[in-house]
């Protein structure tokens, strides 16, 4: 049925709610409040006309299949019909030429609403949850789309732009709620729904630009044609037991994701043809999370777009969270992440040796988390820091060409079972900052030791093993260890420091600034053992304890050797090149190994 302009409609939903539906008004932005309202000075430019489509069901009542409104947006209020039901709308169809588009401020580069046009809004409110399957409004620019009803959902949107998209429940995610045995599922694939990270995607929030999206619970399945300002799940910072209030499905933007708050986490991407979750954009400015256990499991991928800083991924910043099984990378194509990709992932971009911009700006973790079984790849990588957490385990940090890896610093257990490769730009300082004290794995985030209680992850249903669980990977252990690390670059490297360095291979073509370990505080006197180091020149070699099973080969000059312990017989230090030399040697214990040539 089609109603007269401005006429409202009341609908008794089969879910037990009464819906009051009102077409929106278009406010005249040029209305002069000092003058009387008149035909030449109208307060409103238009009010929409409603067209209602319902479908009767055998058990009584009807399903609201489509609510269409022209010009002025729409307002829907739900109240209870005497039961604890909810309202469900299959589709809201809107058209309007009055909206305010989302544009980019030419001075700040930030997204903003245009100063011209009038507000067009969708507002869902009331005392019962209102679920919306799809808002179909191609070409419409909304100021606000909001659903303030508790535990409700907006599953799909197709619009030109949105200023604020707000939900007191979820956004883009379809929960299983069947009433009277019925389920509505869209036919076909949405635009962009067959391009990685999506395959055969039937629902999504599709928009060219959006300033902010906030959901009190989880969100995902965003396809953004240009850019998104701020994405925030769990916006009320409240925990709903049994509900994952994070990013539970992919977020994609052709241009830029400016700020992504992960809420209760970024769910795992998986390893299939499509991505179960993750962030994918030309450039990603900031990914941040706050709270113990709010972890990054999913991939964060740029395809080589640039921020104003020159980076492609600006910053990943977690307080209390961990990075687990994630790929953070800058590649030529998102398709490279699909299991169907049979070629090597190709890093995109190039950077000059004198260019200080990095493809990945920095990764900073503070609190009880750390980095576990992850891959960080780009043509240049900034500093990676883990403060007060468990450290870095089973992780690859990789660049090539003339790229550089910045400083890598880890508290807790240190840096273990990992691989670091720099290009000709070199590698910064590598440090495990602990001092050899014994650590209990139970002092770190409960989210990285779930195997104490479960065999499967209670939310993601993944098998818990040593790749994703700290208790199984390391258990209790000593702080400040660099163990089983492979580190290589055709450039320079800064200082390498730890309480102990063991089972490690270092290959640096040019210069290592220095190598330092602390004095042993346990039964093992050696603080460098079973380690091979090959480099062009070495500034200082300063073990705080004995060395055992060391092979140190330097083509040129070694500045100073100061071993505060024994150099055991299975160790060799050799300045073997044509210009090889050693400035000075000091060994406080026994010299049973080999040093060649003798110091100057």
Secondary structure, DSSP 4 states (H G I P E B T S, - for coil): -BPPTT--EEEEBTTSEEEEEEEPEEE-TT--TTS---SSS-SEEEE--EEEEEEE-TTSSEEEEEEEEESS-EEEEEEESSSS--EEEEEEEEE-S----EEE-TTT--EEE-SSS---EEEEEESS-EEEEEEEEEEEEEEEEEE-STT-EEEEEEEEEEEEEEESSEES------BTTB-----S--TTTTSTT-SS----EEEEEEEEEEESS-B--EEEEEEEEEEESSTT----TT---BB-S-EEEEEEEEEEE-BTEE----SSSS-SS-EEEEEEEEEEEESTT-EE-S-EEE-S---TTS-SEEEEEEES--EES-EEEEBS-GGGGSTT--S---B-----TT----SEEEEEEESS-EEES-EEE-SSB--EEEESS-EEES-EEE--TT-EE--EEE-TTEEES-EEEE-TTEE--EEE---S-EE-GGGS-GGG-GGGT-SB-TTT-PBP-TTT-HHHHT-SEESSEEES-EEEESS-EEEEEESEEES-EEEEEEEEEEEEEPPP-SS--EEEEEEEEEEEEEEEEE-SSEEEEEEEEESSEEEEEEESS-B-TT-EEEE-STT-EEEEEEESS-B-SEEESPP-
